[in-house]
Amino acid sequence: LITIFNHFFGEDASFIWVGLCGYGIVKIDKQTQKVYSTPLTKTSLRPGINVAYHGFIENGKLWIVDNNESGKPVFLRYDIKSGKTDTLPIAITNIVNLNDSEALGVNASSALLINKKTLAYTLIPITENVAEHNIVDIHPFSANEVILRSATQRIYFLDTHTKKITRHIAVTDPENSKSSLNASCTYRDRSGNIWVGT
């Protein structure tokens, strides 16, 4: 059922909402495990493995980044009750829910702290001269700390309060610039240590 490049948006009272790389967004009944199509389910298979979804569900709305095969991600907000979909005019490739009032999105060079009510946003530069076209994970670790993991072998520590990158790790050995950090996952333990899986 659940294939590669999928995303769990979250759940409402009855369903778990899931993005599938080739088939769009479906909902799974939590009681029967039956899969239902939605207005966001694709009518034809999109075969590209580069199709992926990011986002979250909150207050009856899905916040969706659709990294489609065109190479131009689409940012949407879908109202579950009305079935209405709004395309949002913000260019991002990934998004997570931060708190009651803000979400965090990213694009190739910046993080965007987005007010969920007004859609006003603050740009936070990630890089100065390297385009990060694929921030594959955003991990909120505390009220103000977020880790951004890039597919280009580096991770960034972002403070959403000061709106600055506080640390950038690109190599596993500081004395060897060729020891690229190929971070596949990150984890923060109970003591506050950050573990990076390579």
C-alpha positions in Angstrom: 0.0 0.0 0.0 2.5 2.7 1.1 5.3 3.0 -1.5 8.5 5.0 -1.6 8.6 8.8 -1.4 5.5 8.9 0.7 4.5 11.3 3.4 2.2 11.0 6.4 0.4 14.4 6.8 -1.3 13.3 10.0 -4.8 12.4 11.1 -8.3 13.7 11.8 -11.1 12.0 13.7 -11.6 9.3 11.1 -8.7 9.2 8.7 -4.9 9.1 8.3 -3.9 11.3 5.3 -1.0 10.0 3.2 0.8 11.3 0.1 1.9 8.6 -2.4 4.6 9.4 -4.9 2.7 8.2 -8.0 -0.9 8.5 -6.9 -1.4 11.8 -5.1 -3.0 12.1 -1.7 -5.3 9.4 -0.2 -7.0 8.9 3.1 -7.0 5.7 5.2 -9.9 4.8 7.5 -8.4 4.2 10.9 -11.0 1.6 11.8 -11.2 -0.5 8.6 -7.8 0.4 7.1 -9.6 0.9 3.8 -8.0 3.4 1.4 -10.1 6.1 -0.1 -9.3 8.5 -3.0 -9.7 12.2 -2.5 -9.9 15.2 -4.8 -6.1 15.3 -4.4 -5.7 11.7 -5.7 -4.3 11.6 -9.2 -6.4 10.1 -12.0 -3.3 8.8 -13.8 -0.1 7.4 -12.4 2.8 9.8 -12.1 5.8 7.4 -12.5 8.6 9.7 -11.6 10.4 8.8 -8.3 11.1 12.5 -7.8 7.5 13.1 -7.0 7.1 13.6 -3.3 4.9 15.3 -0.7 5.6 17.3 2.5 3.2 19.0 4.8 0.9 18.6 7.8 -2.8 18.6 8.9 -4.2 21.2 11.3 -7.7 22.4 12.1 -9.3 20.5 9.2 -6.8 21.7 6.6 -4.0 20.0 4.8 -0.9 22.1 4.2 0.8 20.5 1.2 4.0 20.9 -0.8 3.8 18.8 -4.0 7.3 18.3 -5.4 6.0 17.2 -8.8 7.8 15.9 -11.8 7.8 19.4 -13.5 10.5 20.5 -11.1 8.3 23.4 -9.9 6.8 22.5 -6.5 3.3 23.6 -5.8 2.2 24.9 -2.3 -1.5 24.1 -1.5 -3.9 24.4 1.3 -6.8 21.9 1.2 -10.0 22.3 3.3 -11.2 18.8 4.1 -14.8 19.7 4.9 -15.5 21.9 1.9 -13.1 20.2 -0.5 -11.7 23.5 -1.6 -8.1 23.8 -2.6 -6.1 27.1 -2.6 -2.8 27.5 -4.3 -0.5 29.6 -2.1 1.9 32.1 -3.7 5.0 31.0 -1.8 7.8 29.0 -3.5 8.9 26.3 -1.1 10.0 22.7 -1.4 9.3 21.4 2.1 7.2 22.5 5.1 6.6 21.5 8.7 4.3 22.8 11.4 6.2 24.6 14.1 3.6 25.8 16.6 0.1 27.2 16.8 0.9 30.3 14.7 3.8 29.4 12.5 5.0 26.9 9.9 8.5 26.6 8.5 9.2 26.2 4.8 12.4 26.0 2.8 13.5 26.8 -0.7 16.9 26.5 -2.4 18.6 29.2 -0.4 16.4 30.2 2.6 14.1 29.0 5.3 10.7 30.8 5.5 9.0 31.4 8.8 5.3 31.5 7.7 2.4 33.0 9.7 -0.3 30.5 9.1 -3.1 33.0 9.5 -1.8 35.8 7.3 0.7 33.9 5.1 3.2 36.7 5.8 6.7 35.2 6.0 10.2 36.0 7.1 13.2 34.9 5.0 16.1 33.3 6.8 19.2 32.8 4.6 20.5 29.3 4.8 23.5 29.6 2.5 25.6 32.4 1.0 26.8 30.8 -2.2 25.5 27.2 -2.4 22.0 26.5 -3.6 20.3 23.8 -1.5 17.8 22.4 -3.9 16.8 19.5 -1.8 16.3 20.0 1.9 14.9 16.5 2.5 14.1 16.8 6.2 13.1 19.5 8.6 13.3 18.4 12.3 12.0 20.7 15.0 13.9 19.7 18.1 12.8 22.4 20.6 10.7 25.5 20.7 13.3 27.4 18.8 15.7 24.9 17.3 15.3 23.2 13.9 17.7 20.9 12.0 17.6 21.1 8.3 19.1 18.0 6.5 20.2 18.4 2.9 20.6 15.8 0.3 23.8 17.6 -0.7 25.6 16.1 2.3 25.2 18.7 5.0 23.0 19.7 7.9 22.1 23.1 9.3 21.0 24.2 12.8 18.4 27.0 12.6 17.3 29.1 15.6 13.8 30.3 14.7 13.8 32.9 17.6 17.0 34.7 16.4 16.2 33.7 12.8 19.8 32.7 12.2 21.7 29.5 11.2 23.7 28.8 14.3 25.8 25.9 13.0 26.6 24.2 9.7 28.2 20.8 9.4 29.4 19.6 6.0 32.3 17.2 6.8 32.9 14.5 9.4 36.5 15.4 9.8 37.3 19.1 10.1 40.8 18.5 8.9 39.8 16.7 5.8 37.5 18.7 3.4 36.8 15.6 1.4 35.2 13.8 4.3 31.7 14.8 3.2 28.9 14.4 5.7 26.3 12.2 4.1 23.5 12.6 6.7 20.7 10.1 6.2 18.9 10.9 9.5 19.1 12.8 12.7 18.0 12.2 16.3 18.1 14.1 19.5 18.4 12.0 22.7 17.0 12.7 26.1 20.2 14.4 27.2 20.0 16.8 24.3 22.8 15.2 22.2 22.3 15.3 18.4 23.0 12.0 16.6 23.6 12.0 12.9 23.2 8.8 10.9 25.4 8.5 7.8 
